[in-house]
Amino acid sequence: MGWSFRKSINFGPVRVNVSKSGIGYSVGGGGFRTGVRAGGRRYTRVTIPGTGISYQPTGKSSAGCMIWFVMFAGFFAFFY
């Protein structure tokens, strides 16, 4: 196993990740995060805060990103 390096810098809801693979970024908070990895691959992750339980869809389709975003934005707008 080789050496690895990763550093995250937060600017409010925006997170910039610097690693030996390059620079990636993500946006989100409160259980939802979407972004682009250093290699250019998009991802979306949904978590239940405080539990360590998360879901990250697999596959090449990023169409689900917008569906998750709208669903969670509506959920948090309704309850907060």
mmJSON file of the N, C-alpha and C atoms, coordinates in Angstrom:
{"data_MODEL":{"atom_site":{
"group_PDB":["ATOM","ATOM","ATOM","ATOM","ATOM","ATOM","ATOM","ATOM","ATOM","ATOM","ATOM","ATOM","ATOM","ATOM","ATOM","ATOM","ATOM","ATOM","ATOM","ATOM","ATOM","ATOM","ATOM","ATOM","ATOM","ATOM","ATOM","ATOM","ATOM","ATOM","ATOM","ATOM","ATOM","ATOM","ATOM","ATOM","ATOM","ATOM","ATOM","ATOM","ATOM","ATOM","ATOM","ATOM","ATOM","ATOM","ATOM","ATOM","ATOM","ATOM","ATOM","ATOM","ATOM","ATOM","ATOM","ATOM","ATOM","ATOM","ATOM","ATOM","ATOM","ATOM","ATOM","ATOM","ATOM","ATOM","ATOM","ATOM","ATOM","ATOM","ATOM","ATOM","ATOM","ATOM","ATOM","ATOM","ATOM","ATOM","ATOM","ATOM","ATOM","ATOM","ATOM","ATOM","ATOM","ATOM","ATOM","ATOM","ATOM","ATOM","ATOM","ATOM","ATOM","ATOM","ATOM","ATOM","ATOM","ATOM","ATOM","ATOM","ATOM","ATOM","ATOM","ATOM","ATOM","ATOM","ATOM","ATOM","ATOM","ATOM","ATOM","ATOM","ATOM","ATOM","ATOM","ATOM","ATOM","ATOM","ATOM","ATOM","ATOM","ATOM","ATOM","ATOM","ATOM","ATOM","ATOM","ATOM","ATOM","ATOM","ATOM","ATOM","ATOM","ATOM","ATOM","ATOM","ATOM","ATOM","ATOM","ATOM","ATOM","ATOM","ATOM","ATOM","ATOM","ATOM","ATOM","ATOM","ATOM","ATOM","ATOM","ATOM","ATOM","ATOM","ATOM","ATOM","ATOM","ATOM","ATOM","ATOM","ATOM","ATOM","ATOM","ATOM","ATOM","ATOM","ATOM","ATOM","ATOM","ATOM","ATOM","ATOM","ATOM","ATOM","ATOM","ATOM","ATOM","ATOM","ATOM","ATOM","ATOM","ATOM","ATOM","ATOM","ATOM","ATOM","ATOM","ATOM","ATOM","ATOM","ATOM","ATOM","ATOM","ATOM","ATOM","ATOM","ATOM","ATOM","ATOM","ATOM","ATOM","ATOM","ATOM","ATOM","ATOM","ATOM","ATOM","ATOM","ATOM","ATOM","ATOM","ATOM","ATOM","ATOM","ATOM","ATOM","ATOM","ATOM","ATOM","ATOM","ATOM","ATOM","ATOM","ATOM","ATOM","ATOM","ATOM","ATOM","ATOM","ATOM","ATOM","ATOM","ATOM","ATOM","ATOM","ATOM","ATOM","ATOM","ATOM","ATOM"],
"id":[1,2,3,4,5,6,7,8,9,10,11,12,13,14,15,16,17,18,19,20,21,22,23,24,25,26,27,28,29,30,31,32,33,34,35,36,37,38,39,40,41,42,43,44,45,46,47,48,49,50,51,52,53,54,55,56,57,58,59,60,61,62,63,64,65,66,67,68,69,70,71,72,73,74,75,76,77,78,79,80,81,82,83,84,85,86,87,88,89,90,91,92,93,94,95,96,97,98,99,100,101,102,103,104,105,106,107,108,109,110,111,112,113,114,115,116,117,118,119,120,121,122,123,124,125,126,127,128,129,130,131,132,133,134,135,136,137,138,139,140,141,142,143,144,145,146,147,148,149,150,151,152,153,154,155,156,157,158,159,160,161,162,163,164,165,166,167,168,169,170,171,172,173,174,175,176,177,178,179,180,181,182,183,184,185,186,187,188,189,190,191,192,193,194,195,196,197,198,199,200,201,202,203,204,205,206,207,208,209,210,211,212,213,214,215,216,217,218,219,220,221,222,223,224,225,226,227,228,229,230,231,232,233,234,235,236,237,238,239,240],
"type_symbol":["N","C","C","N","C","C","N","C","C","N","C","C","N","C","C","N","C","C","N","C","C","N","C","C","N","C","C","N","C","C","N","C","C","N","C","C","N","C","C","N","C","C","N","C","C","N","C","C","N","C","C","N","C","C","N","C","C","N","C","C","N","C","C","N","C","C","N","C","C","N","C","C","N","C","C","N","C","C","N","C","C","N","C","C","N","C","C","N","C","C","N","C","C","N","C","C","N","C","C","N","C","C","N","C","C","N","C","C","N","C","C","N","C","C","N","C","C","N","C","C","N","C","C","N","C","C","N","C","C","N","C","C","N","C","C","N","C","C","N","C","C","N","C","C","N","C","C","N","C","C","N","C","C","N","C","C","N","C","C","N","C","C","N","C","C","N","C","C","N","C","C","N","C","C","N","C","C","N","C","C","N","C","C","N","C","C","N","C","C","N","C","C","N","C","C","N","C","C","N","C","C","N","C","C","N","C","C","N","C","C","N","C","C","N","C","C","N","C","C","N","C","C","N","C","C","N","C","C","N","C","C","N","C","C","N","C","C","N","C","C"],
"label_atom_id":["N","CA","C","N","CA","C","N","CA","C","N","CA","C","N","CA","C","N","CA","C","N","CA","C","N","CA","C","N","CA","C","N","CA","C","N","CA","C","N","CA","C","N","CA","C","N","CA","C","N","CA","C","N","CA","C","N","CA","C","N","CA","C","N","CA","C","N","CA","C","N","CA","C","N","CA","C","N","CA","C","N","CA","C","N","CA","C","N","CA","C","N","CA","C","N","CA","C","N","CA","C","N","CA","C","N","CA","C","N","CA","C","N","CA","C","N","CA","C","N","CA","C","N","CA","C","N","CA","C","N","CA","C","N","CA","C","N","CA","C","N","CA","C","N","CA","C","N","CA","C","N","CA","C","N","CA","C","N","CA","C","N","CA","C","N","CA","C","N","CA","C","N","CA","C","N","CA","C","N","CA","C","N","CA","C","N","CA","C","N","CA","C","N","CA","C","N","CA","C","N","CA","C","N","CA","C","N","CA","C","N","CA","C","N","CA","C","N","CA","C","N","CA","C","N","CA","C","N","CA","C","N","CA","C","N","CA","C","N","CA","C","N","CA","C","N","CA","C","N","CA","C","N","CA","C","N","CA","C","N","CA","C","N","CA","C","N","CA","C","N","CA","C","N","CA","C","N","CA","C"],
"label_alt_id":[null,null,null,null,null,null,null,null,null,null,null,null,null,null,null,null,null,null,null,null,null,null,null,null,null,null,null,null,null,null,null,null,null,null,null,null,null,null,null,null,null,null,null,null,null,null,null,null,null,null,null,null,null,null,null,null,null,null,null,null,null,null,null,null,null,null,null,null,null,null,null,null,null,null,null,null,null,null,null,null,null,null,null,null,null,null,null,null,null,null,null,null,null,null,null,null,null,null,null,null,null,null,null,null,null,null,null,null,null,null,null,null,null,null,null,null,null,null,null,null,null,null,null,null,null,null,null,null,null,null,null,null,null,null,null,null,null,null,null,null,null,null,null,null,null,null,null,null,null,null,null,null,null,null,null,null,null,null,null,null,null,null,null,null,null,null,null,null,null,null,null,null,null,null,null,null,null,null,null,null,null,null,null,null,null,null,null,null,null,null,null,null,null,null,null,null,null,null,null,null,null,null,null,null,null,null,null,null,null,null,null,null,null,null,null,null,null,null,null,null,null,null,null,null,null,null,null,null,null,null,null,null,null,null,null,null,null,null,null,null],
"label_comp_id":["MET","MET","MET","GLY","GLY","GLY","TRP","TRP","TRP","SER","SER","SER","PHE","PHE","PHE","ARG","ARG","ARG","LYS","LYS","LYS","SER","SER","SER","ILE","ILE","ILE","ASN","ASN","ASN","PHE","PHE","PHE","GLY","GLY","GLY","PRO","PRO","PRO","VAL","VAL","VAL","ARG","ARG","ARG","VAL","VAL","VAL","ASN","ASN","ASN","VAL","VAL","VAL","SER","SER","SER","LYS","LYS","LYS","SER","SER","SER","GLY","GLY","GLY","ILE","ILE","ILE","GLY","GLY","GLY","TYR","TYR","TYR","SER","SER","SER","VAL","VAL","VAL","GLY","GLY","GLY","GLY","GLY","GLY","GLY","GLY","GLY","GLY","GLY","GLY","PHE","PHE","PHE","ARG","ARG","ARG","THR","THR","THR","GLY","GLY","GLY","VAL","VAL","VAL","ARG","ARG","ARG","ALA","ALA","ALA","GLY","GLY","GLY","GLY","GLY","GLY","ARG","ARG","ARG","ARG","ARG","ARG","TYR","TYR","TYR","THR","THR","THR","ARG","ARG","ARG","VAL","VAL","VAL","THR","THR","THR","ILE","ILE","ILE","PRO","PRO","PRO","GLY","GLY","GLY","THR","THR","THR","GLY","GLY","GLY","ILE","ILE","ILE","SER","SER","SER","TYR","TYR","TYR","GLN","GLN","GLN","PRO","PRO","PRO","THR","THR","THR","GLY","GLY","GLY","LYS","LYS","LYS","SER","SER","SER","SER","SER","SER","ALA","ALA","ALA","GLY","GLY","GLY","CYS","CYS","CYS","MET","MET","MET","ILE","ILE","ILE","TRP","TRP","TRP","PHE","PHE","PHE","VAL","VAL","VAL","MET","MET","MET","PHE","PHE","PHE","ALA","ALA","ALA","GLY","GLY","GLY","PHE","PHE","PHE","PHE","PHE","PHE","ALA","ALA","ALA","PHE","PHE","PHE","PHE","PHE","PHE","TYR","TYR","TYR"],
"label_asym_id":["A","A","A","A","A","A","A","A","A","A","A","A","A","A","A","A","A","A","A","A","A","A","A","A","A","A","A","A","A","A","A","A","A","A","A","A","A","A","A","A","A","A","A","A","A","A","A","A","A","A","A","A","A","A","A","A","A","A","A","A","A","A","A","A","A","A","A","A","A","A","A","A","A","A","A","A","A","A","A","A","A","A","A","A","A","A","A","A","A","A","A","A","A","A","A","A","A","A","A","A","A","A","A","A","A","A","A","A","A","A","A","A","A","A","A","A","A","A","A","A","A","A","A","A","A","A","A","A","A","A","A","A","A","A","A","A","A","A","A","A","A","A","A","A","A","A","A","A","A","A","A","A","A","A","A","A","A","A","A","A","A","A","A","A","A","A","A","A","A","A","A","A","A","A","A","A","A","A","A","A","A","A","A","A","A","A","A","A","A","A","A","A","A","A","A","A","A","A","A","A","A","A","A","A","A","A","A","A","A","A","A","A","A","A","A","A","A","A","A","A","A","A","A","A","A","A","A","A","A","A","A","A","A","A","A","A","A","A","A","A"],
"label_entity_id":["1","1","1","1","1","1","1","1","1","1","1","1","1","1","1","1","1","1","1","1","1","1","1","1","1","1","1","1","1","1","1","1","1","1","1","1","1","1","1","1","1","1","1","1","1","1","1","1","1","1","1","1","1","1","1","1","1","1","1","1","1","1","1","1","1","1","1","1","1","1","1","1","1","1","1","1","1","1","1","1","1","1","1","1","1","1","1","1","1","1","1","1","1","1","1","1","1","1","1","1","1","1","1","1","1","1","1","1","1","1","1","1","1","1","1","1","1","1","1","1","1","1","1","1","1","1","1","1","1","1","1","1","1","1","1","1","1","1","1","1","1","1","1","1","1","1","1","1","1","1","1","1","1","1","1","1","1","1","1","1","1","1","1","1","1","1","1","1","1","1","1","1","1","1","1","1","1","1","1","1","1","1","1","1","1","1","1","1","1","1","1","1","1","1","1","1","1","1","1","1","1","1","1","1","1","1","1","1","1","1","1","1","1","1","1","1","1","1","1","1","1","1","1","1","1","1","1","1","1","1","1","1","1","1","1","1","1","1","1","1"],
"label_seq_id":[1,1,1,2,2,2,3,3,3,4,4,4,5,5,5,6,6,6,7,7,7,8,8,8,9,9,9,10,10,10,11,11,11,12,12,12,13,13,13,14,14,14,15,15,15,16,16,16,17,17,17,18,18,18,19,19,19,20,20,20,21,21,21,22,22,22,23,23,23,24,24,24,25,25,25,26,26,26,27,27,27,28,28,28,29,29,29,30,30,30,31,31,31,32,32,32,33,33,33,34,34,34,35,35,35,36,36,36,37,37,37,38,38,38,39,39,39,40,40,40,41,41,41,42,42,42,43,43,43,44,44,44,45,45,45,46,46,46,47,47,47,48,48,48,49,49,49,50,50,50,51,51,51,52,52,52,53,53,53,54,54,54,55,55,55,56,56,56,57,57,57,58,58,58,59,59,59,60,60,60,61,61,61,62,62,62,63,63,63,64,64,64,65,65,65,66,66,66,67,67,67,68,68,68,69,69,69,70,70,70,71,71,71,72,72,72,73,73,73,74,74,74,75,75,75,76,76,76,77,77,77,78,78,78,79,79,79,80,80,80],
"pdbx_PDB_ins_code":[null,null,null,null,null,null,null,null,null,null,null,null,null,null,null,null,null,null,null,null,null,null,null,null,null,null,null,null,null,null,null,null,null,null,null,null,null,null,null,null,null,null,null,null,null,null,null,null,null,null,null,null,null,null,null,null,null,null,null,null,null,null,null,null,null,null,null,null,null,null,null,null,null,null,null,null,null,null,null,null,null,null,null,null,null,null,null,null,null,null,null,null,null,null,null,null,null,null,null,null,null,null,null,null,null,null,null,null,null,null,null,null,null,null,null,null,null,null,null,null,null,null,null,null,null,null,null,null,null,null,null,null,null,null,null,null,null,null,null,null,null,null,null,null,null,null,null,null,null,null,null,null,null,null,null,null,null,null,null,null,null,null,null,null,null,null,null,null,null,null,null,null,null,null,null,null,null,null,null,null,null,null,null,null,null,null,null,null,null,null,null,null,null,null,null,null,null,null,null,null,null,null,null,null,null,null,null,null,null,null,null,null,null,null,null,null,null,null,null,null,null,null,null,null,null,null,null,null,null,null,null,null,null,null,null,null,null,null,null,null],
"Cartn_x":[0.849,0.0,0.891,0.593,1.401,0.925,1.64,1.301,0.111,-0.646,-1.764,-1.746,-2.441,-2.531,-3.889,-4.537,-5.796,-5.977,-6.384,-6.651,-7.947,-8.862,-10.134,-10.145,-10.633,-10.77,-12.231,-12.878,-14.297,-14.502,-15.409,-15.856,-17.37,-17.883,-19.332,-19.777,-20.773,-21.245,-20.359,-19.355,-18.462,-17.21,-16.82,-15.612,-14.687,-13.424,-12.401,-11.484,-11.32,-10.488,-9.228,-8.08,-6.799,-6.157,-5.789,-5.134,-4.022,-3.287,-2.226,-2.785,-4.093,-4.747,-5.167,-5.265,-5.687,-6.604,-7.416,-8.326,-9.757,-10.591,-12.011,-12.8,-14.087,-14.915,-16.278,-16.957,-18.311,-19.102,-20.419,-21.335,-22.394,-22.773,-23.85,-23.68,-24.534,-24.532,-25.846,-25.912,-27.152,-27.595,-26.652,-27.015,-26.987,-26.651,-26.617,-25.37,-24.633,-23.446,-23.316,-23.005,-22.753,-21.509,-20.734,-19.502,-18.825,-17.581,-16.753,-15.434,-15.059,-13.801,-12.624,-11.418,-10.208,-10.084,-10.551,-10.478,-11.574,-12.512,-13.579,-14.902,-14.959,-16.188,-17.128,-18.387,-19.395,-19.916,-20.326,-20.905,-21.957,-22.812,-23.828,-23.845,-23.903,-23.949,-25.038,-25.85,-26.903,-26.602,-26.611,-26.332,-27.427,-27.525,-28.379,-27.439,-27.485,-26.513,-26.469,-25.244,-25.033,-25.077,-25.382,-25.486,-24.353,-23.696,-22.675,-23.253,-24.579,-25.237,-25.309,-24.841,-24.878,-25.219,-25.634,-25.943,-25.312,-24.571,-23.975,-24.313,-25.179,-25.552,-24.327,-24.343,-23.25,-23.714,-22.793,-23.124,-22.675,-22.827,-22.344,-23.4,-24.643,-25.705,-25.667,-25.685,-25.739,-27.103,-28.076,-29.405,-30.066,-29.7,-30.278,-29.865,-28.807,-28.327,-29.432,-30.074,-31.101,-32.302,-32.652,-33.79,-33.507,-32.295,-31.938,-31.927,-31.387,-31.307,-32.697,-33.592,-34.953,-35.664,-35.49,-36.15,-35.679,-34.37,-33.873,-34.093,-34.022,-34.326,-35.776,-36.683,-38.092,-38.296,-37.584,-37.706,-37.27,-36.078,-35.577,-36.395,-36.908,-37.757,-39.071,-39.575,-40.839,-40.685,-39.573,-39.416,-38.667,-38.021,-37.268,-37.775],
"Cartn_y":[-1.177,0.0,1.235,2.171,3.374,4.506,5.582,6.769,7.483,8.147,8.947,10.302,11.247,12.602,13.168,13.81,14.484,15.616,16.763,17.922,18.549,18.837,19.479,20.891,21.815,23.211,23.587,24.063,24.407,25.91,26.267,27.645,27.638,27.565,27.43,26.071,26.032,24.735,24.143,24.9,24.424,23.835,22.65,21.991,21.732,22.154,21.901,20.819,19.74,18.612,18.567,18.566,18.503,17.173,16.393,15.107,14.932,13.834,13.618,13.328,13.007,12.781,14.075,15.171,16.451,17.19,18.079,18.921,18.569,18.373,18.132,19.112,19.18,20.081,19.451,19.918,19.437,20.541,20.406,21.371,20.598,21.091,20.449,20.596,19.923,19.935,19.371,19.101,18.6,17.263,16.392,15.07,14.875,15.91,15.783,16.469,15.808,16.404,15.88,16.771,16.401,17.132,16.496,17.129,16.416,16.826,16.27,15.846,14.596,14.07,14.628,14.414,14.911,14.388,13.188,12.607,13.076,13.9,14.429,13.69,12.635,11.867,12.534,12.664,13.276,12.253,12.752,11.86,12.598,11.815,12.322,11.399,11.959,11.151,11.713,10.818,11.181,10.459,11.183,10.577,10.903,10.074,10.374,10.923,12.247,12.869,12.201,12.022,11.468,9.955,9.266,7.808,7.098,7.761,7.117,6.324,6.357,5.65,6.58,6.08,6.906,6.055,6.718,6.059,6.865,6.178,6.808,5.951,6.458,5.673,5.318,4.131,3.719,3.752,3.751,3.793,5.095,5.19,6.364,7.449,7.168,8.15,9.173,10.439,11.492,12.167,11.59,12.184,12.146,11.186,11.077,12.207,12.931,14.043,15.067,15.488,16.512,15.993,14.737,14.163,14.173,13.743,13.751,15.172,16.096,17.476,18.06,17.886,18.411,17.743,16.423,15.704,16.203,16.326,16.762,18.247,19.064,20.489,20.66,19.914,19.963,19.448,18.38,17.814,18.822,19.432,20.386,21.665,22.097,23.289,23.04,21.821,21.484,21.414,20.809,20.599,21.702,22.624,23.697,25.042],
"Cartn_z":[0.0,0.0,0.0,-0.896,-1.028,-0.126,-0.196,0.577,-0.043,0.797,0.301,0.988,0.381,0.918,0.553,1.517,1.245,2.243,1.756,2.593,2.129,3.054,2.735,3.291,2.486,2.894,2.695,3.758,3.702,3.538,2.657,2.451,2.564,3.783,3.971,3.466,2.589,2.084,0.989,0.529,-0.53,0.116,-0.331,0.169,-1.011,-0.862,-1.87,-1.305,-2.05,-1.632,-2.479,-1.821,-2.509,-2.143,-3.151,-2.93,-3.943,-3.835,-4.806,-6.197,-6.29,-7.583,-8.259,-7.494,-8.054,-7.121,-7.679,-6.905,-7.275,-6.263,-6.457,-5.621,-5.844,-5.058,-4.846,-3.807,-3.531,-2.856,-2.926,-2.343,-1.581,-0.419,0.326,1.811,2.508,3.96,4.459,5.742,6.321,5.764,5.433,4.963,3.466,2.7,1.245,0.714,-0.158,-0.764,-2.185,-3.112,-4.5,-4.963,-5.825,-6.248,-7.391,-7.616,-8.679,-8.048,-8.256,-7.726,-8.518,-8.012,-8.671,-10.095,-10.358,-11.686,-12.629,-12.154,-12.993,-12.871,-12.07,-11.929,-10.926,-11.307,-10.435,-9.438,-8.272,-7.28,-6.456,-5.832,-4.915,-3.714,-2.532,-1.322,-0.402,0.12,1.069,2.373,3.499,4.795,5.79,6.803,7.955,9.015,9.274,10.171,11.552,12.038,13.367,13.457,12.354,12.4,11.687,10.76,9.957,8.793,8.62,7.53,6.325,5.183,3.983,2.771,1.712,0.452,-0.66,-1.511,-2.68,-3.887,-4.782,-5.959,-6.794,-7.372,-8.244,-9.686,-10.593,-12.014,-12.624,-13.919,-14.644,-14.791,-14.443,-14.618,-13.497,-13.834,-12.822,-12.814,-13.524,-13.572,-12.204,-11.375,-10.039,-9.114,-9.46,-8.645,-8.394,-9.445,-9.317,-8.545,-8.743,-8.007,-6.515,-6.11,-4.683,-4.133,-4.904,-4.44,-4.194,-5.142,-5.001,-3.83,-3.69,-2.603,-1.236,-1.039,0.251,0.505,-0.53,-0.351,0.088,-0.523,-0.118,1.295,1.654,3.001,4.053,3.857,4.848,4.86,3.719,3.688,4.437,4.353,5.008,6.518,7.006,8.433,9.15,8.419,9.101,8.75],
"occupancy":[1.0,1.0,1.0,1.0,1.0,1.0,1.0,1.0,1.0,1.0,1.0,1.0,1.0,1.0,1.0,1.0,1.0,1.0,1.0,1.0,1.0,1.0,1.0,1.0,1.0,1.0,1.0,1.0,1.0,1.0,1.0,1.0,1.0,1.0,1.0,1.0,1.0,1.0,1.0,1.0,1.0,1.0,1.0,1.0,1.0,1.0,1.0,1.0,1.0,1.0,1.0,1.0,1.0,1.0,1.0,1.0,1.0,1.0,1.0,1.0,1.0,1.0,1.0,1.0,1.0,1.0,1.0,1.0,1.0,1.0,1.0,1.0,1.0,1.0,1.0,1.0,1.0,1.0,1.0,1.0,1.0,1.0,1.0,1.0,1.0,1.0,1.0,1.0,1.0,1.0,1.0,1.0,1.0,1.0,1.0,1.0,1.0,1.0,1.0,1.0,1.0,1.0,1.0,1.0,1.0,1.0,1.0,1.0,1.0,1.0,1.0,1.0,1.0,1.0,1.0,1.0,1.0,1.0,1.0,1.0,1.0,1.0,1.0,1.0,1.0,1.0,1.0,1.0,1.0,1.0,1.0,1.0,1.0,1.0,1.0,1.0,1.0,1.0,1.0,1.0,1.0,1.0,1.0,1.0,1.0,1.0,1.0,1.0,1.0,1.0,1.0,1.0,1.0,1.0,1.0,1.0,1.0,1.0,1.0,1.0,1.0,1.0,1.0,1.0,1.0,1.0,1.0,1.0,1.0,1.0,1.0,1.0,1.0,1.0,1.0,1.0,1.0,1.0,1.0,1.0,1.0,1.0,1.0,1.0,1.0,1.0,1.0,1.0,1.0,1.0,1.0,1.0,1.0,1.0,1.0,1.0,1.0,1.0,1.0,1.0,1.0,1.0,1.0,1.0,1.0,1.0,1.0,1.0,1.0,1.0,1.0,1.0,1.0,1.0,1.0,1.0,1.0,1.0,1.0,1.0,1.0,1.0,1.0,1.0,1.0,1.0,1.0,1.0,1.0,1.0,1.0,1.0,1.0,1.0,1.0,1.0,1.0,1.0,1.0,1.0],
"B_iso_or_equiv":[0.0,0.0,0.0,0.0,0.0,0.0,0.0,0.0,0.0,0.0,0.0,0.0,0.0,0.0,0.0,0.0,0.0,0.0,0.0,0.0,0.0,0.0,0.0,0.0,0.0,0.0,0.0,0.0,0.0,0.0,0.0,0.0,0.0,0.0,0.0,0.0,0.0,0.0,0.0,0.0,0.0,0.0,0.0,0.0,0.0,0.0,0.0,0.0,0.0,0.0,0.0,0.0,0.0,0.0,0.0,0.0,0.0,0.0,0.0,0.0,0.0,0.0,0.0,0.0,0.0,0.0,0.0,0.0,0.0,0.0,0.0,0.0,0.0,0.0,0.0,0.0,0.0,0.0,0.0,0.0,0.0,0.0,0.0,0.0,0.0,0.0,0.0,0.0,0.0,0.0,0.0,0.0,0.0,0.0,0.0,0.0,0.0,0.0,0.0,0.0,0.0,0.0,0.0,0.0,0.0,0.0,0.0,0.0,0.0,0.0,0.0,0.0,0.0,0.0,0.0,0.0,0.0,0.0,0.0,0.0,0.0,0.0,0.0,0.0,0.0,0.0,0.0,0.0,0.0,0.0,0.0,0.0,0.0,0.0,0.0,0.0,0.0,0.0,0.0,0.0,0.0,0.0,0.0,0.0,0.0,0.0,0.0,0.0,0.0,0.0,0.0,0.0,0.0,0.0,0.0,0.0,0.0,0.0,0.0,0.0,0.0,0.0,0.0,0.0,0.0,0.0,0.0,0.0,0.0,0.0,0.0,0.0,0.0,0.0,0.0,0.0,0.0,0.0,0.0,0.0,0.0,0.0,0.0,0.0,0.0,0.0,0.0,0.0,0.0,0.0,0.0,0.0,0.0,0.0,0.0,0.0,0.0,0.0,0.0,0.0,0.0,0.0,0.0,0.0,0.0,0.0,0.0,0.0,0.0,0.0,0.0,0.0,0.0,0.0,0.0,0.0,0.0,0.0,0.0,0.0,0.0,0.0,0.0,0.0,0.0,0.0,0.0,0.0,0.0,0.0,0.0,0.0,0.0,0.0,0.0,0.0,0.0,0.0,0.0,0.0],
"pdbx_formal_charge":[null,null,null,null,null,null,null,null,null,null,null,null,null,null,null,null,null,null,null,null,null,null,null,null,null,null,null,null,null,null,null,null,null,null,null,null,null,null,null,null,null,null,null,null,null,null,null,null,null,null,null,null,null,null,null,null,null,null,null,null,null,null,null,null,null,null,null,null,null,null,null,null,null,null,null,null,null,null,null,null,null,null,null,null,null,null,null,null,null,null,null,null,null,null,null,null,null,null,null,null,null,null,null,null,null,null,null,null,null,null,null,null,null,null,null,null,null,null,null,null,null,null,null,null,null,null,null,null,null,null,null,null,null,null,null,null,null,null,null,null,null,null,null,null,null,null,null,null,null,null,null,null,null,null,null,null,null,null,null,null,null,null,null,null,null,null,null,null,null,null,null,null,null,null,null,null,null,null,null,null,null,null,null,null,null,null,null,null,null,null,null,null,null,null,null,null,null,null,null,null,null,null,null,null,null,null,null,null,null,null,null,null,null,null,null,null,null,null,null,null,null,null,null,null,null,null,null,null,null,null,null,null,null,null,null,null,null,null,null,null],
"auth_seq_id":[1,1,1,2,2,2,3,3,3,4,4,4,5,5,5,6,6,6,7,7,7,8,8,8,9,9,9,10,10,10,11,11,11,12,12,12,13,13,13,14,14,14,15,15,15,16,16,16,17,17,17,18,18,18,19,19,19,20,20,20,21,21,21,22,22,22,23,23,23,24,24,24,25,25,25,26,26,26,27,27,27,28,28,28,29,29,29,30,30,30,31,31,31,32,32,32,33,33,33,34,34,34,35,35,35,36,36,36,37,37,37,38,38,38,39,39,39,40,40,40,41,41,41,42,42,42,43,43,43,44,44,44,45,45,45,46,46,46,47,47,47,48,48,48,49,49,49,50,50,50,51,51,51,52,52,52,53,53,53,54,54,54,55,55,55,56,56,56,57,57,57,58,58,58,59,59,59,60,60,60,61,61,61,62,62,62,63,63,63,64,64,64,65,65,65,66,66,66,67,67,67,68,68,68,69,69,69,70,70,70,71,71,71,72,72,72,73,73,73,74,74,74,75,75,75,76,76,76,77,77,77,78,78,78,79,79,79,80,80,80],
"auth_comp_id":["MET","MET","MET","GLY","GLY","GLY","TRP","TRP","TRP","SER","SER","SER","PHE","PHE","PHE","ARG","ARG","ARG","LYS","LYS","LYS","SER","SER","SER","ILE","ILE","ILE","ASN","ASN","ASN","PHE","PHE","PHE","GLY","GLY","GLY","PRO","PRO","PRO","VAL","VAL","VAL","ARG","ARG","ARG","VAL","VAL","VAL","ASN","ASN","ASN","VAL","VAL","VAL","SER","SER","SER","LYS","LYS","LYS","SER","SER","SER","GLY","GLY","GLY","ILE","ILE","ILE","GLY","GLY","GLY","TYR","TYR","TYR","SER","SER","SER","VAL","VAL","VAL","GLY","GLY","GLY","GLY","GLY","GLY","GLY","GLY","GLY","GLY","GLY","GLY","PHE","PHE","PHE","ARG","ARG","ARG","THR","THR","THR","GLY","GLY","GLY","VAL","VAL","VAL","ARG","ARG","ARG","ALA","ALA","ALA","GLY","GLY","GLY","GLY","GLY","GLY","ARG","ARG","ARG","ARG","ARG","ARG","TYR","TYR","TYR","THR","THR","THR","ARG","ARG","ARG","VAL","VAL","VAL","THR","THR","THR","ILE","ILE","ILE","PRO","PRO","PRO","GLY","GLY","GLY","THR","THR","THR","GLY","GLY","GLY","ILE","ILE","ILE","SER","SER","SER","TYR","TYR","TYR","GLN","GLN","GLN","PRO","PRO","PRO","THR","THR","THR","GLY","GLY","GLY","LYS","LYS","LYS","SER","SER","SER","SER","SER","SER","ALA","ALA","ALA","GLY","GLY","GLY","CYS","CYS","CYS","MET","MET","MET","ILE","ILE","ILE","TRP","TRP","TRP","PHE","PHE","PHE","VAL","VAL","VAL","MET","MET","MET","PHE","PHE","PHE","ALA","ALA","ALA","GLY","GLY","GLY","PHE","PHE","PHE","PHE","PHE","PHE","ALA","ALA","ALA","PHE","PHE","PHE","PHE","PHE","PHE","TYR","TYR","TYR"],
"auth_asym_id":["A","A","A","A","A","A","A","A","A","A","A","A","A","A","A","A","A","A","A","A","A","A","A","A","A","A","A","A","A","A","A","A","A","A","A","A","A","A","A","A","A","A","A","A","A","A","A","A","A","A","A","A","A","A","A","A","A","A","A","A","A","A","A","A","A","A","A","A","A","A","A","A","A","A","A","A","A","A","A","A","A","A","A","A","A","A","A","A","A","A","A","A","A","A","A","A","A","A","A","A","A","A","A","A","A","A","A","A","A","A","A","A","A","A","A","A","A","A","A","A","A","A","A","A","A","A","A","A","A","A","A","A","A","A","A","A","A","A","A","A","A","A","A","A","A","A","A","A","A","A","A","A","A","A","A","A","A","A","A","A","A","A","A","A","A","A","A","A","A","A","A","A","A","A","A","A","A","A","A","A","A","A","A","A","A","A","A","A","A","A","A","A","A","A","A","A","A","A","A","A","A","A","A","A","A","A","A","A","A","A","A","A","A","A","A","A","A","A","A","A","A","A","A","A","A","A","A","A","A","A","A","A","A","A","A","A","A","A","A","A"],
"auth_atom_id":["N","CA","C","N","CA","C","N","CA","C","N","CA","C","N","CA","C","N","CA","C","N","CA","C","N","CA","C","N","CA","C","N","CA","C","N","CA","C","N","CA","C","N","CA","C","N","CA","C","N","CA","C","N","CA","C","N","CA","C","N","CA","C","N","CA","C","N","CA","C","N","CA","C","N","CA","C","N","CA","C","N","CA","C","N","CA","C","N","CA","C","N","CA","C","N","CA","C","N","CA","C","N","CA","C","N","CA","C","N","CA","C","N","CA","C","N","CA","C","N","CA","C","N","CA","C","N","CA","C","N","CA","C","N","CA","C","N","CA","C","N","CA","C","N","CA","C","N","CA","C","N","CA","C","N","CA","C","N","CA","C","N","CA","C","N","CA","C","N","CA","C","N","CA","C","N","CA","C","N","CA","C","N","CA","C","N","CA","C","N","CA","C","N","CA","C","N","CA","C","N","CA","C","N","CA","C","N","CA","C","N","CA","C","N","CA","C","N","CA","C","N","CA","C","N","CA","C","N","CA","C","N","CA","C","N","CA","C","N","CA","C","N","CA","C","N","CA","C","N","CA","C","N","CA","C","N","CA","C","N","CA","C","N","CA","C","N","CA","C","N","CA","C","N","CA","C","N","CA","C"],
"pdbx_PDB_model_num":[1,1,1,1,1,1,1,1,1,1,1,1,1,1,1,1,1,1,1,1,1,1,1,1,1,1,1,1,1,1,1,1,1,1,1,1,1,1,1,1,1,1,1,1,1,1,1,1,1,1,1,1,1,1,1,1,1,1,1,1,1,1,1,1,1,1,1,1,1,1,1,1,1,1,1,1,1,1,1,1,1,1,1,1,1,1,1,1,1,1,1,1,1,1,1,1,1,1,1,1,1,1,1,1,1,1,1,1,1,1,1,1,1,1,1,1,1,1,1,1,1,1,1,1,1,1,1,1,1,1,1,1,1,1,1,1,1,1,1,1,1,1,1,1,1,1,1,1,1,1,1,1,1,1,1,1,1,1,1,1,1,1,1,1,1,1,1,1,1,1,1,1,1,1,1,1,1,1,1,1,1,1,1,1,1,1,1,1,1,1,1,1,1,1,1,1,1,1,1,1,1,1,1,1,1,1,1,1,1,1,1,1,1,1,1,1,1,1,1,1,1,1,1,1,1,1,1,1,1,1,1,1,1,1,1,1,1,1,1,1]
}}}
